[in-house]
Amino acid sequence: MDETSWQLQRRLAAVARAGLSAPQLAALAALAPALGALGHAGARELESLGLTTRMARLLTRPDETAIDADLRWLADSRGTLLAAADAAYPPLLRESPDAPAVLYVLGDAAVLADPQIAMVGSRSCTAGGRDTARRFAAWFAKAGLTVTSGLALGIDTASHEGALQGGGASIAVLGCGLDICYPRENRPLFDRIVRQGAVVSEFPPGTEPRPALFPQRNRIIAGLSSGTVVVEAASRSGSLITARLAGSAGREVFALPGSIHNEMARGCHELIRQGAKLVEKPEDVLSELKISLSSQLLAASPAIPSTSPVLDKEYKILLDALAFEPAGIDTLIERTGLNSESITSMLLVLELDGHVAPHPGGRYSRMAEQCN
């Protein structure tokens, strides 16, 4: 890297540490072409561009030691520092009024410009919600879409896994520096996404995950994507923040309905009442987005049909009684008229065949059907 490029990287690292938006970076570049004269700009001059006092201070008196560490980490990890003015900066995100000025990227930065669908939902999701997210994401991946989410436990994790299992790419947007995997349990998934997509953050290395940073992370998830699909969400949920940010950015919002008895469906129902598109299968999303698929992609998109054996009458009665919200044995006895021993035995068979999922307290819920 030549001296000019090195100095530009340092300026961009300083911009990232100051937390500028893309419009603020554009105004700054007009003031200090190529950012080379940034050190000569005064704090008041920078504040006249709409920068806060803190931003101006971090730009005029940058922490050179921290910036050195950032650039060493980028070199060691083979990461990329993308500025909003770069041709490789994701075009959809650039359209957002509060797009970050700089992105740190691990993996293939080119996938950030691919057609994307965001998938978000509850960390404390049901087994059925997790299964639905995984199946939807695999379908989207086979249809040629990149699935974007936030690497959180629950629906986010299932969405990333489904996309990778479907042979597609996935993008994880973090609310911390890329040298930190949060949550730590998702380290193997983090590494897979780096190999089959990209992990992204606007925060410099060393930034610890904090609650205040996740809404900022959510706006990037929404801004990167043509639409956001909410699979399960409680009434107060970070997923609803992502959905509202997507709507504010002019992107489509989709929500999967659920049982009125499932607390994790209430956020989705709220979104639907507010105008989100109700979807029951992944094709509904593509139809609304008017994404054109080639015949080759369409041929690849249907999910693999279930190989489970045909269920006899009693098993069908039990499944119909179970529905999708968790229920205990006593409830199932009341609904079906079957005895406890039969129900327990049948539930074991249904669980092994992938039709039901166990929950704490001896309860079970029905799994979502294959997407077709």
VENHU-V261236 format. One record per helix or strand of 3 or more residues. SS is the DSSP state (A for helix, B for strand). FROM is the first residue (numbers start at 1). LEN is the number of residues. If there is no record, write none. Layout:
ss=[SS	SS]
from=[FROM	FROM]
len=[LEN	LEN]
This chain:
ss=[A	A	A	A	A	A	A	B	A	B	A	B	A	B	A	B	A	B	A	B	A	B	A	A	A	A	A	A	B	B]
from=[3	22	33	38	43	53	64	80	91	102	109	116	127	146	155	170	184	197	211	227	238	252	263	282	295	313	329	340	356	363]
len=[16	10	3	3	5	8	14	4	4	6	5	5	16	4	11	4	13	5	14	4	11	4	11	8	7	10	8	13	4	4]
